[in-house]
Amino acid sequence: MEPPRGFLASLWSFICFLPYFIGLLILGFIKGIIFCPPICLIMTIGNSALILGLWPVHFLWTNYCIVRSKQFGPVLKFVLCLFISVLLILWPSIGIVGSIIGGAAYGFLAPMFATFKAVDEGKIDKFYHCIYDGTSDTVKQSFTFVRDFMDICYHSYFSVTDDLRSQGHQDGKYFEIRLLYLPGAILAGVLGFLVDLPVISLVALCKSPYMLFKGWHRLFQDCIGREGPFLDTICVPFAGLAILLWPLAVVGAVLGSIASSIFLGAYAAVVVYQESSLWFGLRYIVASLSVYDEYSNDVLDMPEGSCFPRPEYRKNSVQSETSSRATSFSRPNSFRNPPARTESIKAPMVELKSLELFESLFKESRRHGEMMVSEGLITLQDIEHAKSDKDSGRVISIGLPAYSLLQTLYDQQKLTLLVYC
């Protein structure tokens, strides 16, 4: 249905819709209050039992796999064991708190979403769906979340750690930390933190008033015209809540910018380590300010550009820039000796062959599928469900290709890290 055009028609439509919206909001709020405690209890108890029950195994097995891995050197193994041990010690408290917050949020918001979604077009008895939707299906979905979390903590975890322990490079190489460049990397990281934190915080504070008034202007404009987030019925309560809480969103954006400046500045240590040069790390510190300024201008729809310089901090970029300048300086010679068109046409071209790409993906899926069948991860029942095209057959139809593609990307990332190290 097209929203009404004109200010008076839009205002009258908004006034008529307001009682209808308030009624749905109250009903969804009541359902959320009722189902929030049991959903939170189900997810908290289920996830906490899995976290605490598997924590000793996770702690010992993770460190054992790192020590026995053929992909890491001695120094890197020591650092990884130390870092992973700290994370595993914090994991139970973080996981339990996250389960409580996630369960409470899902138990409260899911019935409210379902209440507004029940009045969409295509449903016959909308009053019944407003009452029933978001009740039993929310409870069932909470058990599904716990089961999926169990699959991640048990099957996926041990599969990843087994690959980490057993796989190694054929040429005998392994990842190792270059201790020679660590002092320079640490110095660059500290300098990046000291420079980026105050400067980016100042830039974020200066741009926050513009973000506040621009956001309010856009939200009120959409509210009156029933456009944007106010067009769909299910999004109306959250869009109206966004108007009231928009100042908090601006404060959160400023705090997020301040927090991100820590990691943005500390990344200078990574640049120094990768480029083996402290000078490139210092250049990155200056360039990171320009990157943040340009990105914030794009988000706020402000004029492009930045008042900060943006020097190159990668050797490849500097070399390409130098070669391009040399080519431009020798341009008269290029006019004297123009390239032959026949040779350029005869040169081989790189062509993306989609059929070969899909064929290799099918081969990888078949190989991983045979391994999962031999390990008992894929059962005969899963195969039958996939043949009958049931929803429960997604383990093979969706999960197996996704796992094969993820494993391919993981192997490619390891190869990239090997090249850098």
Long-range contacts (C-beta under 8 A, 24 or more apart in sequence): 3-225, 3-226, 3-227, 3-231, 4-226, 7-224, 10-224, 10-225, 10-226, 11-224, 13-226, 14-223, 14-224, 14-226, 17-226, 17-236, 21-233, 21-236, 21-237, 21-240, 24-115, 24-116, 24-119, 24-130, 24-233, 24-237, 25-112, 25-237, 27-115, 27-130, 27-131, 28-111, 28-112, 28-113, 28-114, 28-115, 28-116, 28-134, 28-237, 29-112, 31-111, 31-112, 31-114, 31-115, 31-134, 31-135, 32-107, 32-108, 32-109, 32-110, 32-111, 32-112, 33-108, 34-111, 35-107, 35-108, 35-110, 35-111, 35-134, 35-135, 35-138, 35-139, 36-104, 36-107, 36-108, 37-107, 38-107, 38-139, 39-103, 39-104, 39-106, 39-107, 39-110, 39-138, 39-139, 39-142, 40-100, 40-103, 40-104, 40-107, 41-103, 42-103, 42-139, 42-142, 42-143, 42-146, 43-99, 43-102, 43-103, 43-106, 43-107, 43-142, 43-145, 43-146, 44-96, 44-99, 44-100, 44-103, 46-143, 46-146, 46-149, 46-150, 47-95, 47-96, 47-99, 47-103, 47-146, 47-149, 48-95, 48-96, 48-99, 50-146, 50-149, 50-150, 50-153, 50-154, 51-91, 51-92, 51-95, 51-96, 51-99, 51-153, 52-92, 54-153, 54-154, 54-157, 55-88, 55-91, 55-92, 58-88, 58-91, 58-153, 58-157, 59-85, 59-88, 61-158, 61-161, 62-88, 62-161, 64-165, 65-161, 65-162, 65-164, 65-165, 66-164, 68-165, 69-164, 69-165, 69-168, 70-167, 70-168, 70-169, 70-174, 71-164, 71-167, 71-168, 71-169, 71-174, 71-175, 71-414, 72-174, 72-175, 72-176, 73-174, 73-175, 73-176, 73-177, 74-176, 75-176, 75-177, 75-179, 76-175, 76-176, 76-177, 79-177, 103-142, 106-138, 106-141, 106-142, 106-145, 107-138, 107-142, 110-134, 110-138, 110-141, 111-135, 111-138, 112-237, 113-234, 114-138, 116-233, 116-234, 116-235, 116-236, 116-237, 117-234, 119-233, 120-233, 120-234, 155-377, 159-377, 169-418, 173-418, 175-417, 175-418, 175-421, 176-421, 178-273, 178-421, 181-272, 181-273, 181-276, 182-273, 184-272, 184-278, 184-281, 185-269, 185-270, 185-272, 185-273, 185-281, 186-269, 187-272, 187-278, 188-268, 188-269, 188-271, 188-272, 188-278, 188-281, 188-282, 188-284, 188-285, 189-265, 189-266, 189-267, 189-268, 189-269, 189-272, 191-265, 191-268, 191-281, 191-282, 191-285, 192-264, 192-265, 192-266, 192-267, 192-268, 192-269, 192-281, 192-284, 192-285, 192-288, 193-262, 193-265, 193-266, 194-265, 195-265, 195-285, 195-289, 196-261, 196-262, 196-264, 196-265, 196-285, 196-288, 196-289, 196-292, 197-258, 197-261, 197-262, 197-265, 199-261, 199-289, 200-257, 200-258, 200-260, 200-261, 200-264, 200-289, 200-292, 201-254, 201-257, 201-258, 201-261, 203-257, 203-289, 203-292, 203-293, 203-296, 204-253, 204-254, 204-257, 204-258, 204-296, 205-254, 207-296, 207-300, 207-302, 208-250, 208-251, 208-253, 208-254, 210-300, 210-302, 211-250, 211-253, 211-300, 212-246, 212-247, 212-250, 214-300, 214-301, 215-246, 215-249, 215-250, 216-243, 216-246, 219-243, 219-246, 257-292, 257-296, 260-292, 261-292, 264-288, 264-291, 264-292, 271-313, 271-314, 274-420, 275-313, 275-314, 275-315, 277-315, 280-313, 280-314, 280-315, 281-313, 283-311, 283-312, 283-313, 284-313, 286-310, 286-311, 287-311, 287-312, 287-313, 361-401, 361-404, 361-405, 361-408, 364-404, 364-405, 364-407, 364-408, 365-400, 365-401, 365-404, 367-404, 368-400, 368-403, 368-404, 368-407, 369-396, 369-400, 372-400
